[in-house]
Amino acid sequence: METKKLTAKQYLKFHPDQYVMVTHEFGAPIYVAPLMDLQIQVTPNKEEAELWSELDTSPSKLQYHIASTGYKGLKFEKVQ
């Protein structure tokens, strides 16, 4: 049986959801913002948070940001 392979573009067409990376470990949410001068930024404003696609929500990407920011409670949260 042959399985049809999807390209990344085709996969994103079927899975258009977007996510933000957020932690609630200190009460108020803290979001990961886009890089500035190759440094990870954080923001309390959801509107300023970096948007991630379904393909970006890998455990390795999450673990990298946990190690880089020190926020142990980071997780991906779907944007409504």
LOPA-902552 format. One line per field, with one value per atom (N, C-alpha, C): x, y, z; residue number from 1; residue in one letter. Coordinates in Angstrom, 3 decimals, padded with zeros to 6 digits. Layout:
# residues N
east	X;...
north	Y;...
up	Z;...
resi	NUM;...
resn	A;...
***
This chain:
# residues 80
east	000.831;000.000;000.888;000.587;001.381;000.725;001.544;001.028;001.478;000.580;000.891;001.582;002.705;003.456;003.038;002.923;002.565;003.803;003.821;004.866;004.510;005.441;005.175;004.057;004.065;003.030;001.655;001.568;000.299;-000.159;000.759;000.426;-000.141;000.488;000.014;-001.349;-001.642;-002.965;-004.046;-003.742;-004.685;-004.686;-003.608;-003.460;-003.084;-004.024;-003.706;-003.597;-003.754;-003.725;-002.391;-002.473;-001.275;-001.177;000.048;000.318;001.234;001.173;002.142;002.799;004.017;004.715;004.533;004.019;003.639;003.943;004.185;004.298;003.391;002.812;001.976;002.582;003.875;004.473;004.622;004.516;004.617;003.292;002.208;000.887;000.457;000.818;000.462;001.207;000.582;001.251;002.446;003.471;004.663;004.839;004.883;004.950;006.351;006.755;008.006;007.735;008.548;008.409;009.447;009.329;010.325;011.732;012.714;014.112;014.448;015.334;015.871;017.374;018.149;019.611;020.031;019.348;019.605;019.420;018.634;018.328;016.836;016.498;015.089;014.503;013.354;012.659;011.384;010.917;009.638;008.790;007.474;006.552;005.316;004.699;003.436;002.229;002.436;001.344;001.243;000.086;-000.130;-000.003;-000.396;-000.335;001.106;002.070;003.478;004.204;003.533;004.163;004.432;005.451;005.766;004.725;004.269;003.298;004.042;003.603;004.218;003.163;003.587;002.665;002.661;001.814;001.722;003.071;003.819;005.121;006.165;005.966;006.933;006.780;005.695;005.396;006.087;007.356;008.097;008.624;008.761;009.313;010.735;011.523;012.900;012.940;012.051;011.991;011.570;010.617;010.153;011.282;011.989;013.092;014.213;014.486;015.495;015.097;013.842;013.389;013.326;013.011;013.038;014.465;015.423;016.825;017.335;016.922;017.411;016.808;015.535;014.866;014.878;014.974;014.898;013.470;012.484;011.076;010.736;010.592;010.356;008.913;007.984;006.587;006.150;007.092;006.723;005.932;004.933;004.133;003.579;003.153;002.496;001.012;000.444;-000.976;-001.587;-002.699;-003.341;-003.966;-003.753;-004.342;-005.785;-006.691;-008.130;-008.551
north	-001.169;000.000;001.250;002.163;003.381;004.511;005.230;006.384;007.651;008.596;009.857;010.778;011.330;012.226;013.664;014.426;015.839;016.712;017.785;018.776;019.608;020.376;021.235;022.225;022.766;023.725;023.066;021.843;021.122;020.792;020.383;020.055;021.279;022.434;023.658;024.097;023.747;024.060;023.278;022.039;021.203;021.503;022.106;022.426;023.904;024.826;026.259;026.882;026.096;026.651;027.332;028.368;029.076;028.986;029.060;028.884;029.999;030.242;031.097;030.243;030.609;029.916;030.760;030.144;030.903;030.106;030.832;030.223;030.990;030.272;030.873;030.596;030.243;029.804;030.916;032.165;033.268;034.006;033.391;034.012;034.556;035.793;036.426;035.735;035.605;034.931;035.727;034.992;035.563;034.829;035.584;035.023;035.196;034.252;034.373;035.255;036.298;037.261;036.951;037.570;037.356;037.765;037.138;037.443;038.898;039.442;040.775;040.683;041.017;040.891;039.474;038.488;037.069;036.660;037.415;037.103;036.813;035.799;035.483;036.573;037.088;038.138;037.559;038.181;037.806;039.055;038.850;039.966;039.525;040.443;040.107;040.247;040.794;041.048;039.931;039.306;038.217;038.709;039.969;040.532;040.667;040.761;040.906;039.565;038.488;037.167;036.649;035.827;035.199;034.126;034.084;033.075;031.889;030.700;029.463;028.645;027.892;027.021;025.635;024.779;023.392;022.676;022.991;022.357;022.799;023.965;024.502;023.948;023.257;022.853;021.552;021.444;020.227;020.296;019.150;019.128;019.679;019.479;019.984;021.513;022.144;023.606;024.135;023.459;023.848;023.686;022.573;022.341;023.369;023.764;024.798;026.106;026.517;027.773;027.683;026.519;026.328;026.508;025.912;026.034;027.465;028.132;029.487;030.547;030.401;031.425;031.112;029.834;029.443;029.256;029.484;029.280;027.801;027.086;025.645;025.295;026.243;025.981;026.380;026.591;026.981;025.888;026.295;025.366;026.115;025.355;025.945;026.040;027.194;027.437;027.899;027.260;027.595;028.991;029.777;031.115;030.935;031.527;031.397;032.461
up	000.000;000.000;000.000;-000.875;-001.026;-000.237;000.543;001.277;000.576;000.491;-000.171;000.828;000.426;001.290;001.016;002.075;001.962;002.080;001.341;001.528;002.758;003.257;004.419;004.110;002.919;002.521;002.504;001.997;001.979;003.395;004.247;005.631;006.345;006.154;006.806;006.273;005.035;004.482;005.230;005.609;006.351;007.854;008.346;009.771;009.922;009.724;009.731;011.131;012.192;013.544;013.843;014.665;015.103;016.618;017.118;018.531;019.034;020.345;021.020;022.088;022.464;023.534;024.790;025.866;027.055;028.319;029.403;030.723;031.683;032.616;033.654;035.028;035.074;036.332;037.368;036.985;037.951;038.099;037.676;037.757;036.411;036.133;034.859;033.718;032.549;031.430;030.906;030.537;029.906;028.586;027.488;026.143;025.560;024.723;023.979;022.773;022.620;021.529;020.446;019.274;018.217;018.661;018.052;018.375;018.096;018.927;018.698;018.918;017.904;017.964;018.356;017.794;018.031;019.491;020.244;021.637;021.765;022.552;022.799;023.681;023.277;024.018;024.620;025.707;026.306;026.464;026.551;026.657;027.445;028.168;028.835;027.905;026.701;025.752;024.717;024.652;023.700;022.259;022.007;020.658;020.147;021.058;020.681;020.619;020.984;021.015;019.611;019.499;018.218;017.919;016.680;016.260;015.654;016.028;015.566;014.827;013.823;013.086;013.730;013.217;013.691;013.546;012.501;012.290;013.306;013.919;014.872;016.279;016.553;017.922;018.322;018.024;018.355;019.788;020.434;021.786;021.861;020.810;020.832;020.817;020.067;020.044;021.416;022.030;023.361;024.391;024.339;025.276;025.098;023.862;023.611;024.293;024.142;024.736;026.263;026.805;028.258;028.768;028.088;028.495;028.325;027.261;026.979;027.896;028.228;029.035;030.524;030.883;032.285;032.772;031.913;032.273;032.098;033.185;033.134;032.737;032.833;032.531;031.131;030.226;028.857;028.170;027.414;026.616;025.416;024.409;023.258;023.555;023.239;023.457;022.145;021.755;020.483;020.553;019.507;019.410;018.965;019.680;019.369;018.380
resi	1;1;1;2;2;2;3;3;3;4;4;4;5;5;5;6;6;6;7;7;7;8;8;8;9;9;9;10;10;10;11;11;11;12;12;12;13;13;13;14;14;14;15;15;15;16;16;16;17;17;17;18;18;18;19;19;19;20;20;20;21;21;21;22;22;22;23;23;23;24;24;24;25;25;25;26;26;26;27;27;27;28;28;28;29;29;29;30;30;30;31;31;31;32;32;32;33;33;33;34;34;34;35;35;35;36;36;36;37;37;37;38;38;38;39;39;39;40;40;40;41;41;41;42;42;42;43;43;43;44;44;44;45;45;45;46;46;46;47;47;47;48;48;48;49;49;49;50;50;50;51;51;51;52;52;52;53;53;53;54;54;54;55;55;55;56;56;56;57;57;57;58;58;58;59;59;59;60;60;60;61;61;61;62;62;62;63;63;63;64;64;64;65;65;65;66;66;66;67;67;67;68;68;68;69;69;69;70;70;70;71;71;71;72;72;72;73;73;73;74;74;74;75;75;75;76;76;76;77;77;77;78;78;78;79;79;79;80;80;80
resn	M;M;M;E;E;E;T;T;T;K;K;K;K;K;K;L;L;L;T;T;T;A;A;A;K;K;K;Q;Q;Q;Y;Y;Y;L;L;L;K;K;K;F;F;F;H;H;H;P;P;P;D;D;D;Q;Q;Q;Y;Y;Y;V;V;V;M;M;M;V;V;V;T;T;T;H;H;H;E;E;E;F;F;F;G;G;G;A;A;A;P;P;P;I;I;I;Y;Y;Y;V;V;V;A;A;A;P;P;P;L;L;L;M;M;M;D;D;D;L;L;L;Q;Q;Q;I;I;I;Q;Q;Q;V;V;V;T;T;T;P;P;P;N;N;N;K;K;K;E;E;E;E;E;E;A;A;A;E;E;E;L;L;L;W;W;W;S;S;S;E;E;E;L;L;L;D;D;D;T;T;T;S;S;S;P;P;P;S;S;S;K;K;K;L;L;L;Q;Q;Q;Y;Y;Y;H;H;H;I;I;I;A;A;A;S;S;S;T;T;T;G;G;G;Y;Y;Y;K;K;K;G;G;G;L;L;L;K;K;K;F;F;F;E;E;E;K;K;K;V;V;V;Q;Q;Q
***
